[in-house]
Amino acid sequence: MSMRTLFLKADEPGVRRGAEVIRAGGLVAFPTETVYGLGADALSAPAVARIFEAKERPQGNPLIVHLGDAAALESVAARVPPRARDAAARFWPGPLTLVLPRAGAVPLITTGGLETVAARVPSHPVALALIEASGRPIAAPSANRSGRPSPTRAEHVWEDLDGRIELILDGGPTPVGIESTVLDMTTEPPMLLRPGGVTLEQLRDCLGEVAVLKGDDLEAAGRSPGLRYRHYAPRAQVIIVERGAGEVAVAPWLEAGRPVALMAQRRVSLDGPGFRVRTMPGDLEAYARDLFAVLRELDSTGVEGIFVEAVPPEGLGLTIMDRLRRAAS
């Protein structure tokens, strides 16, 4: 499956070209506020099948359907309960995905074979312009090879998908840097399936009680995009250590002559050949924005291990630790 991939600026002509590709059943990588998405017409089963092929993603993994506005939810969801409307009113456009009963128009390949659909309204102007210009809801997982760190810059998409898709729209780095929160609205209370750009605290503030997915609830996990398989992983081994324990953890590797990296939110006192340090921002929004780019960058230096000091699991810290645990699994 090799084709020439166009790399265009995400300006008006670029978006127009992207809309033509979507309408013709092709694949377009485009920026959202979270990460770059790999988009196809969500209502066309053959177009969506190509997403799985390009990513080498296992089928049976649901995709997020991106909509131009909350009113479009009626076209992809069979029922929209009042609390789903409350969540949409508060967080859309934005990094919140709602899981709802599927409308008949949405092919099962888009929903991973399930009777539920995952949908959101992105806030990135390029994403919204592409949805509007194509006149289609756009199914889009992250625009990377399955299992790799998510792409937060157009160059990351190029590294993974050049020759596999028609078009990459370059809209610069993505502002949030980690995927959307996934909230299951088919259960009572609603259940957080995947932490993301909207925090659990914000959801509870808006909706009252929100349950959190338990690690062994595979049936519920299956309703969320991106939970079934190892994800976000660079080639190097990712190892999570306690805050402040980085130097001790990397020492045996360095003594054995193995190149390693350490990501920490503090000054690291250790130095030496084959050792790379990335000081991560203290601000968790900035940390989240940089996370995947730093994993890719350190991976490209050929280190064998990437040690990461844990962050407190509150707010966006919960999301960051979720992504790191999956990368380390």
C-alpha atoms as a printed R data frame, in Angstrom:
    type eleno elety resid chain resno       x      y      z
1   ATOM     1    CA   MET     A     1   0.000  0.000  0.000
2   ATOM     2    CA   SER     A     2   2.216  2.809 -1.185
3   ATOM     3    CA   MET     A     3   1.036  6.142 -2.525
4   ATOM     4    CA   ARG     A     4   2.353  9.647 -2.701
5   ATOM     5    CA   THR     A     5   1.447 11.516  0.467
6   ATOM     6    CA   LEU     A     6   0.903 15.250  0.021
7   ATOM     7    CA   PHE     A     7   2.129 17.521  2.806
8   ATOM     8    CA   LEU     A     8   0.215 20.829  2.756
9   ATOM     9    CA   LYS     A     9  -0.170 23.833  5.005
10  ATOM    10    CA   ALA     A    10  -3.471 23.767  6.855
11  ATOM    11    CA   ASP     A    11  -4.684 26.962  5.175
12  ATOM    12    CA   GLU     A    12  -7.863 27.459  3.162
13  ATOM    13    CA   PRO     A    13  -6.630 25.752 -0.049
14  ATOM    14    CA   GLY     A    14  -5.159 22.903  2.035
15  ATOM    15    CA   VAL     A    15  -8.441 22.359  3.874
16  ATOM    16    CA   ARG     A    16 -10.361 22.505  0.570
17  ATOM    17    CA   ARG     A    17  -8.101 19.796 -0.834
18  ATOM    18    CA   GLY     A    18  -8.557 17.786  2.366
19  ATOM    19    CA   ALA     A    19 -12.343 17.966  2.052
20  ATOM    20    CA   GLU     A    20 -12.113 16.635 -1.530
21  ATOM    21    CA   VAL     A    21 -10.009 13.700 -0.310
22  ATOM    22    CA   ILE     A    22 -12.481 12.921  2.518
23  ATOM    23    CA   ARG     A    23 -15.482 13.043  0.166
24  ATOM    24    CA   ALA     A    24 -13.672 10.733 -2.278
25  ATOM    25    CA   GLY     A    25 -13.151  8.106  0.457
26  ATOM    26    CA   GLY     A    26  -9.496  8.984  1.146
27  ATOM    27    CA   LEU     A    27  -7.448  9.618  4.310
28  ATOM    28    CA   VAL     A    28  -6.375 13.022  5.651
29  ATOM    29    CA   ALA     A    29  -4.219 13.649  8.727
30  ATOM    30    CA   PHE     A    30  -5.188 16.919 10.397
31  ATOM    31    CA   PRO     A    31  -4.555 18.755 13.666
32  ATOM    32    CA   THR     A    32  -7.076 18.715 16.501
33  ATOM    33    CA   GLU     A    33  -6.543 20.446 19.838
34  ATOM    34    CA   THR     A    34  -5.503 17.080 21.344
35  ATOM    35    CA   VAL     A    35  -3.256 15.276 18.822
36  ATOM    36    CA   TYR     A    36  -3.196 14.861 15.023
37  ATOM    37    CA   GLY     A    37  -6.096 12.728 13.797
38  ATOM    38    CA   LEU     A    38  -6.222 10.382 10.798
39  ATOM    39    CA   GLY     A    39  -9.564 11.220  9.226
40  ATOM    40    CA   ALA     A    40 -11.994  9.467  6.885
41  ATOM    41    CA   ASP     A    41 -15.712  9.785  6.163
42  ATOM    42    CA   ALA     A    42 -17.216  8.227  9.333
43  ATOM    43    CA   LEU     A    43 -20.315  7.038  7.447
44  ATOM    44    CA   SER     A    44 -18.374  5.163  4.732
45  ATOM    45    CA   ALA     A    45 -17.309  1.642  5.752
46  ATOM    46    CA   PRO     A    46 -14.698  1.293  2.944
47  ATOM    47    CA   ALA     A    47 -13.107  4.664  3.845
48  ATOM    48    CA   VAL     A    48 -12.966  3.767  7.550
49  ATOM    49    CA   ALA     A    49 -11.462  0.359  6.724
50  ATOM    50    CA   ARG     A    50  -8.503  2.193  5.194
51  ATOM    51    CA   ILE     A    51  -7.775  3.914  8.537
52  ATOM    52    CA   PHE     A    52  -7.202  0.518 10.165
53  ATOM    53    CA   GLU     A    53  -5.023 -0.566  7.249
54  ATOM    54    CA   ALA     A    54  -2.854  2.578  7.254
55  ATOM    55    CA   LYS     A    55  -2.351  2.481 11.037
56  ATOM    56    CA   GLU     A    56  -2.042 -1.326 11.210
57  ATOM    57    CA   ARG     A    57  -4.667 -0.978 13.920
58  ATOM    58    CA   PRO     A    58  -6.616 -4.070 14.995
59  ATOM    59    CA   GLN     A    59 -10.267 -3.861 13.900
60  ATOM    60    CA   GLY     A    60 -12.705 -3.974 16.777
61  ATOM    61    CA   ASN     A    61 -11.126 -0.850 18.236
62  ATOM    62    CA   PRO     A    62 -13.732  1.963 18.079
63  ATOM    63    CA   LEU     A    63 -12.924  5.288 16.409
64  ATOM    64    CA   ILE     A    64 -13.959  8.758 17.549
65  ATOM    65    CA   VAL     A    65 -16.442 10.480 15.243
66  ATOM    66    CA   HIS     A    66 -15.630 14.202 14.966
67  ATOM    67    CA   LEU     A    67 -18.610 16.498 14.465
68  ATOM    68    CA   GLY     A    68 -18.917 20.147 13.444
69  ATOM    69    CA   ASP     A    69 -21.310 21.035 16.264
70  ATOM    70    CA   ALA     A    70 -23.419 19.465 19.021
71  ATOM    71    CA   ALA     A    71 -26.552 19.500 16.818
72  ATOM    72    CA   ALA     A    72 -24.863 16.954 14.517
73  ATOM    73    CA   LEU     A    73 -24.942 14.435 17.396
74  ATOM    74    CA   GLU     A    74 -28.507 13.496 16.351
75  ATOM    75    CA   SER     A    75 -27.130 12.095 13.062
76  ATOM    76    CA   VAL     A    76 -24.720  9.626 14.743
77  ATOM    77    CA   ALA     A    77 -26.388  8.826 18.102
78  ATOM    78    CA   ALA     A    78 -29.736  7.051 18.467
79  ATOM    79    CA   ARG     A    79 -30.412  8.721 21.839
80  ATOM    80    CA   VAL     A    80 -28.858 11.697 23.600
81  ATOM    81    CA   PRO     A    81 -29.715 11.706 27.327
82  ATOM    82    CA   PRO     A    82 -30.043 15.060 29.142
83  ATOM    83    CA   ARG     A    83 -26.722 14.673 30.983
84  ATOM    84    CA   ALA     A    84 -24.930 14.087 27.703
85  ATOM    85    CA   ARG     A    85 -26.413 17.396 26.520
86  ATOM    86    CA   ASP     A    86 -25.187 19.050 29.742
87  ATOM    87    CA   ALA     A    87 -21.669 17.720 29.165
88  ATOM    88    CA   ALA     A    88 -21.718 18.828 25.516
89  ATOM    89    CA   ALA     A    89 -22.953 22.302 26.470
90  ATOM    90    CA   ARG     A    90 -20.159 22.684 29.002
91  ATOM    91    CA   PHE     A    91 -17.163 21.071 27.234
92  ATOM    92    CA   TRP     A    92 -17.792 21.262 23.473
93  ATOM    93    CA   PRO     A    93 -16.035 22.236 21.368
94  ATOM    94    CA   GLY     A    94 -13.237 20.564 23.320
95  ATOM    95    CA   PRO     A    95 -11.355 17.411 24.332
96  ATOM    96    CA   LEU     A    96 -14.305 15.363 25.621
97  ATOM    97    CA   THR     A    97 -15.618 12.277 23.799
98  ATOM    98    CA   LEU     A    98 -19.081 10.974 24.700
99  ATOM    99    CA   VAL     A    99 -20.067  7.321 24.239
100 ATOM   100    CA   LEU     A   100 -23.752  7.018 23.238
101 ATOM   101    CA   PRO     A   101 -26.062  4.482 21.539
102 ATOM   102    CA   ARG     A   102 -25.165  4.217 17.838
103 ATOM   103    CA   ALA     A   103 -27.482  5.540 15.135
104 ATOM   104    CA   GLY     A   104 -28.099  3.211 12.182
105 ATOM   105    CA   ALA     A   105 -26.248  5.526  9.775
106 ATOM   106    CA   VAL     A   106 -22.905  4.813 11.484
107 ATOM   107    CA   PRO     A   107 -21.267  1.640 10.120
108 ATOM   108    CA   LEU     A   108 -20.155 -0.966 12.650
109 ATOM   109    CA   ILE     A   109 -16.531 -0.736 11.511
110 ATOM   110    CA   THR     A   110 -16.510  2.866 12.827
111 ATOM   111    CA   THR     A   111 -17.813  1.760 16.231
112 ATOM   112    CA   GLY     A   112 -15.534 -1.283 16.552
113 ATOM   113    CA   GLY     A   113 -18.532 -3.573 16.003
114 ATOM   114    CA   LEU     A   114 -20.401 -2.092 18.983
115 ATOM   115    CA   GLU     A   115 -23.888 -0.647 19.362
116 ATOM   116    CA   THR     A   116 -22.299  2.466 20.877
117 ATOM   117    CA   VAL     A   117 -20.645  5.386 19.115
118 ATOM   118    CA   ALA     A   118 -17.881  7.658 20.463
119 ATOM   119    CA   ALA     A   119 -18.286 11.285 19.343
120 ATOM   120    CA   ARG     A   120 -16.917 14.751 20.026
121 ATOM   121    CA   VAL     A   121 -16.783 18.288 18.641
122 ATOM   122    CA   PRO     A   122 -13.114 19.347 18.380
123 ATOM   123    CA   SER     A   123 -12.117 22.942 19.111
124 ATOM   124    CA   HIS     A   124  -9.217 23.208 16.629
125 ATOM   125    CA   PRO     A   125 -10.133 25.616 13.799
126 ATOM   126    CA   VAL     A   126  -8.543 23.357 11.140
127 ATOM   127    CA   ALA     A   127 -10.496 20.303 12.330
128 ATOM   128    CA   LEU     A   128 -13.765 22.264 12.319
129 ATOM   129    CA   ALA     A   129 -13.041 23.764  8.880
130 ATOM   130    CA   LEU     A   130 -12.296 20.292  7.452
131 ATOM   131    CA   ILE     A   131 -15.522 18.800  8.861
132 ATOM   132    CA   GLU     A   132 -17.544 21.718  7.516
133 ATOM   133    CA   ALA     A   133 -15.895 21.747  4.068
134 ATOM   134    CA   SER     A   134 -16.299 17.987  3.623
135 ATOM   135    CA   GLY     A   135 -19.895 17.970  4.877
136 ATOM   136    CA   ARG     A   136 -19.241 14.666  6.653
137 ATOM   137    CA   PRO     A   137 -18.678 13.543 10.217
138 ATOM   138    CA   ILE     A   138 -15.017 12.491 10.287
139 ATOM   139    CA   ALA     A   139 -13.858  9.320 12.039
140 ATOM   140    CA   ALA     A   140 -10.320  9.893 13.291
141 ATOM   141    CA   PRO     A   141  -8.056  8.019 15.673
142 ATOM   142    CA   SER     A   142  -4.566  9.432 16.285
143 ATOM   143    CA   ALA     A   143  -2.524  9.697 13.072
144 ATOM   144    CA   ASN     A   144   0.269  7.308 14.045
145 ATOM   145    CA   ARG     A   145   1.216  3.682 13.439
146 ATOM   146    CA   SER     A   146  -0.681  1.627 15.987
147 ATOM   147    CA   GLY     A   147   1.143  1.416 19.320
148 ATOM   148    CA   ARG     A   148   3.528  4.346 18.676
149 ATOM   149    CA   PRO     A   149   3.446  7.626 20.638
150 ATOM   150    CA   SER     A   150   0.621  9.852 19.446
151 ATOM   151    CA   PRO     A   151   1.571 12.586 16.934
152 ATOM   152    CA   THR     A   152   1.479 16.165 18.205
153 ATOM   153    CA   ARG     A   153   3.253 17.644 15.151
154 ATOM   154    CA   ALA     A   154   2.783 17.049 11.430
155 ATOM   155    CA   GLU     A   155   6.365 15.665 11.175
156 ATOM   156    CA   HIS     A   156   5.394 12.836 13.580
157 ATOM   157    CA   VAL     A   157   2.594 11.859 11.177
158 ATOM   158    CA   TRP     A   158   5.025 11.936  8.253
159 ATOM   159    CA   GLU     A   159   7.450  9.619 10.121
160 ATOM   160    CA   ASP     A   160   4.702  7.044 10.679
161 ATOM   161    CA   LEU     A   161   2.347  7.316  7.703
162 ATOM   162    CA   ASP     A   162   4.187  8.713  4.666
163 ATOM   163    CA   GLY     A   163   3.191  6.619  1.632
164 ATOM   164    CA   ARG     A   164   0.120  5.213  3.391
165 ATOM   165    CA   ILE     A   165  -2.324  8.150  3.225
166 ATOM   166    CA   GLU     A   166  -3.286 10.830  0.701
167 ATOM   167    CA   LEU     A   167  -2.693 14.034  2.650
168 ATOM   168    CA   ILE     A   168  -1.175 15.549  5.785
169 ATOM   169    CA   LEU     A   169  -2.384 19.028  6.774
170 ATOM   170    CA   ASP     A   170   0.285 20.820  8.817
171 ATOM   171    CA   GLY     A   171  -1.274 23.103 11.407
172 ATOM   172    CA   GLY     A   172   1.719 23.280 13.773
173 ATOM   173    CA   PRO     A   173   2.000 21.656 17.216
174 ATOM   174    CA   THR     A   174  -1.272 20.637 18.889
175 ATOM   175    CA   PRO     A   175  -2.197 22.744 21.946
176 ATOM   176    CA   VAL     A   176  -3.341 20.013 24.406
177 ATOM   177    CA   GLY     A   177  -0.979 17.218 23.338
178 ATOM   178    CA   ILE     A   178  -2.882 14.257 24.818
179 ATOM   179    CA   GLU     A   179  -6.062 12.613 23.570
180 ATOM   180    CA   SER     A   180  -9.588 13.460 24.615
181 ATOM   181    CA   THR     A   181 -11.299 12.251 27.754
182 ATOM   182    CA   VAL     A   182 -13.772  9.435 26.990
183 ATOM   183    CA   LEU     A   183 -16.996  9.437 29.043
184 ATOM   184    CA   ASP     A   184 -19.526  6.606 28.731
185 ATOM   185    CA   MET     A   185 -23.043  8.076 28.842
186 ATOM   186    CA   THR     A   186 -24.747  4.678 28.414
187 ATOM   187    CA   THR     A   187 -24.233  3.829 32.105
188 ATOM   188    CA   GLU     A   188 -25.652  5.374 35.270
189 ATOM   189    CA   PRO     A   189 -23.703  7.143 36.673
190 ATOM   190    CA   PRO     A   190 -21.616  8.070 33.597
191 ATOM   191    CA   MET     A   191 -18.231  6.315 33.564
192 ATOM   192    CA   LEU     A   192 -14.820  7.774 32.792
193 ATOM   193    CA   LEU     A   193 -13.268  5.246 30.395
194 ATOM   194    CA   ARG     A   194 -10.127  7.202 29.457
195 ATOM   195    CA   PRO     A   195  -8.745 10.284 31.198
196 ATOM   196    CA   GLY     A   196  -7.773 13.077 28.805
197 ATOM   197    CA   GLY     A   197  -7.836 16.817 28.241
198 ATOM   198    CA   VAL     A   198 -10.974 17.319 30.390
199 ATOM   199    CA   THR     A   199 -10.212 16.233 33.957
200 ATOM   200    CA   LEU     A   200 -12.274 13.976 36.223
201 ATOM   201    CA   GLU     A   201 -12.640 16.896 38.626
202 ATOM   202    CA   GLN     A   202 -14.160 19.057 35.865
203 ATOM   203    CA   LEU     A   203 -16.583 16.272 34.873
204 ATOM   204    CA   ARG     A   204 -17.757 15.762 38.467
205 ATOM   205    CA   ASP     A   205 -18.179 19.495 38.867
206 ATOM   206    CA   CYS     A   206 -20.520 19.511 35.843
207 ATOM   207    CA   LEU     A   207 -22.342 16.166 36.193
208 ATOM   208    CA   GLY     A   208 -22.153 15.162 39.853
209 ATOM   209    CA   GLU     A   209 -21.280 11.490 40.283
210 ATOM   210    CA   VAL     A   210 -18.913 10.045 37.669
211 ATOM   211    CA   ALA     A   211 -17.633  6.476 38.019
212 ATOM   212    CA   VAL     A   212 -14.108  5.516 36.953
213 ATOM   213    CA   LEU     A   213 -13.303  2.462 34.843
214 ATOM   214    CA   LYS     A   214 -11.804 -0.375 36.899
215 ATOM   215    CA   GLY     A   215  -8.796 -2.105 35.391
216 ATOM   216    CA   ASP     A   216 -10.579 -5.474 35.089
217 ATOM   217    CA   ASP     A   217 -13.778 -4.173 33.429
218 ATOM   218    CA   LEU     A   218 -12.884 -5.279 29.903
219 ATOM   219    CA   GLU     A   219 -16.417 -4.944 28.554
220 ATOM   220    CA   ALA     A   220 -16.603 -1.235 29.473
221 ATOM   221    CA   ALA     A   221 -13.008 -0.662 28.320
222 ATOM   222    CA   GLY     A   222 -13.967 -2.050 24.931
223 ATOM   223    CA   ARG     A   223 -16.375  0.862 24.430
224 ATOM   224    CA   SER     A   224 -13.522  3.353 24.525
225 ATOM   225    CA   PRO     A   225 -11.162  4.095 21.661
226 ATOM   226    CA   GLY     A   226  -7.545  3.281 22.433
227 ATOM   227    CA   LEU     A   227  -7.837  1.070 25.517
228 ATOM   228    CA   ARG     A   228  -7.494 -2.484 24.250
229 ATOM   229    CA   TYR     A   229  -3.885 -2.620 23.178
230 ATOM   230    CA   ARG     A   230  -0.450 -1.371 24.177
231 ATOM   231    CA   HIS     A   231  -0.283  2.281 23.201
232 ATOM   232    CA   TYR     A   232   1.898  5.349 23.077
233 ATOM   233    CA   ALA     A   233   5.060  3.249 23.203
234 ATOM   234    CA   PRO     A   234   8.425  4.289 21.769
235 ATOM   235    CA   ARG     A   235  10.884  1.585 20.722
236 ATOM   236    CA   ALA     A   236  12.900  2.097 23.901
237 ATOM   237    CA   GLN     A   237  11.618  0.539 27.114
238 ATOM   238    CA   VAL     A   238   9.660  3.027 29.272
239 ATOM   239    CA   ILE     A   239  10.163  2.630 33.034
240 ATOM   240    CA   ILE     A   240   8.213  4.664 35.596
241 ATOM   241    CA   VAL     A   241   9.977  5.494 38.879
242 ATOM   242    CA   GLU     A   242   9.038  7.486 41.965
243 ATOM   243    CA   ARG     A   243   9.733 11.211 41.994
244 ATOM   244    CA   GLY     A   244  13.344 11.785 43.063
245 ATOM   245    CA   ALA     A   245  14.403  8.188 42.361
246 ATOM   246    CA   GLY     A   246  15.665  8.722 38.800
247 ATOM   247    CA   GLU     A   247  19.409  8.820 39.459
248 ATOM   248    CA   VAL     A   248  19.334  5.607 41.524
249 ATOM   249    CA   ALA     A   249  17.193  3.838 38.899
250 ATOM   250    CA   VAL     A   250  19.376  4.658 35.898
251 ATOM   251    CA   ALA     A   251  22.710  3.904 37.618
252 ATOM   252    CA   PRO     A   252  22.811  0.125 36.874
253 ATOM   253    CA   TRP     A   253  22.024  0.762 33.206
254 ATOM   254    CA   LEU     A   254  24.779  3.347 32.888
255 ATOM   255    CA   GLU     A   255  27.273  1.079 34.684
256 ATOM   256    CA   ALA     A   256  26.408 -1.640 32.157
257 ATOM   257    CA   GLY     A   257  27.121  0.832 29.340
258 ATOM   258    CA   ARG     A   258  23.486  1.008 28.209
259 ATOM   259    CA   PRO     A   259  22.351  4.436 26.936
260 ATOM   260    CA   VAL     A   260  19.344  5.738 28.887
261 ATOM   261    CA   ALA     A   261  17.247  8.862 29.290
262 ATOM   262    CA   LEU     A   262  15.501 10.367 32.303
263 ATOM   263    CA   MET     A   263  12.432 12.615 32.258
264 ATOM   264    CA   ALA     A   264  11.904 14.525 35.506
265 ATOM   265    CA   GLN     A   265  10.268 17.757 36.677
266 ATOM   266    CA   ARG     A   266  13.431 18.833 38.545
267 ATOM   267    CA   ARG     A   267  17.129 19.450 38.142
268 ATOM   268    CA   VAL     A   268  18.940 16.116 37.867
269 ATOM   269    CA   SER     A   269  22.405 15.970 39.465
270 ATOM   270    CA   LEU     A   270  23.732 12.996 37.481
271 ATOM   271    CA   ASP     A   271  25.705 13.345 34.261
272 ATOM   272    CA   GLY     A   272  27.691 11.003 32.051
273 ATOM   273    CA   PRO     A   273  28.214  9.482 28.606
274 ATOM   274    CA   GLY     A   274  25.125  7.814 27.132
275 ATOM   275    CA   PHE     A   275  22.848  9.621 29.599
276 ATOM   276    CA   ARG     A   276  20.199 12.095 28.439
277 ATOM   277    CA   VAL     A   277  18.060 14.225 30.722
278 ATOM   278    CA   ARG     A   278  14.871 16.033 29.797
279 ATOM   279    CA   THR     A   279  13.609 18.480 32.410
280 ATOM   280    CA   MET     A   280   9.827 18.390 32.071
281 ATOM   281    CA   PRO     A   281   7.657 21.429 32.884
282 ATOM   282    CA   GLY     A   282   6.290 21.759 36.412
283 ATOM   283    CA   ASP     A   283   3.017 22.958 34.878
284 ATOM   284    CA   LEU     A   284   1.002 19.851 33.948
285 ATOM   285    CA   GLU     A   285  -0.684 21.476 30.921
286 ATOM   286    CA   ALA     A   286   2.747 22.187 29.444
287 ATOM   287    CA   TYR     A   287   3.946 18.700 30.457
288 ATOM   288    CA   ALA     A   288   1.002 17.073 28.658
289 ATOM   289    CA   ARG     A   289   1.603 19.185 25.549
290 ATOM   290    CA   ASP     A   290   5.255 18.039 25.391
291 ATOM   291    CA   LEU     A   291   4.877 14.412 26.512
292 ATOM   292    CA   PHE     A   292   4.592 12.504 23.219
293 ATOM   293    CA   ALA     A   293   7.042 14.760 21.370
294 ATOM   294    CA   VAL     A   294   9.663 14.174 24.103
295 ATOM   295    CA   LEU     A   295   9.134 10.385 24.001
296 ATOM   296    CA   ARG     A   296   9.630 10.414 20.213
297 ATOM   297    CA   GLU     A   297  12.647 12.716 20.429
298 ATOM   298    CA   LEU     A   298  14.424 10.640 23.104
299 ATOM   299    CA   ASP     A   299  13.590  7.470 21.181
300 ATOM   300    CA   SER     A   300  15.250  8.890 18.053
301 ATOM   301    CA   THR     A   301  18.556  9.234 19.970
302 ATOM   302    CA   GLY     A   302  18.803  5.432 20.279
303 ATOM   303    CA   VAL     A   303  18.509  5.116 24.068
304 ATOM   304    CA   GLU     A   304  17.503  1.655 25.307
305 ATOM   305    CA   GLY     A   305  15.496  2.843 28.288
306 ATOM   306    CA   ILE     A   306  13.467  5.965 29.053
307 ATOM   307    CA   PHE     A   307  12.997  6.431 32.801
308 ATOM   308    CA   VAL     A   308  10.181  8.781 33.805
309 ATOM   309    CA   GLU     A   309   9.591 10.143 37.289
310 ATOM   310    CA   ALA     A   310   5.904  9.884 38.276
311 ATOM   311    CA   VAL     A   311   3.706 12.975 38.607
312 ATOM   312    CA   PRO     A   312   0.880 13.290 41.185
313 ATOM   313    CA   PRO     A   313  -2.280 11.664 39.713
314 ATOM   314    CA   GLU     A   314  -4.605 14.668 40.084
315 ATOM   315    CA   GLY     A   315  -6.092 16.760 37.291
316 ATOM   316    CA   LEU     A   316  -4.074 16.298 34.110
317 ATOM   317    CA   GLY     A   317  -1.571 14.266 36.172
318 ATOM   318    CA   LEU     A   318  -4.077 11.378 36.068
319 ATOM   319    CA   THR     A   319  -4.046 11.547 32.251
320 ATOM   320    CA   ILE     A   320  -0.246 11.825 32.031
321 ATOM   321    CA   MET     A   321   0.234  8.791 34.302
322 ATOM   322    CA   ASP     A   322  -2.370  6.836 32.286
323 ATOM   323    CA   ARG     A   323  -0.411  7.430 29.063
324 ATOM   324    CA   LEU     A   324   2.934  6.621 30.723
325 ATOM   325    CA   ARG     A   325   1.592  3.366 32.219
326 ATOM   326    CA   ARG     A   326   0.347  2.273 28.778
327 ATOM   327    CA   ALA     A   327   3.676  3.173 27.186
328 ATOM   328    CA   ALA     A   328   5.441  1.134 29.866
329 ATOM   329    CA   SER     A   329   3.145 -1.910 29.702
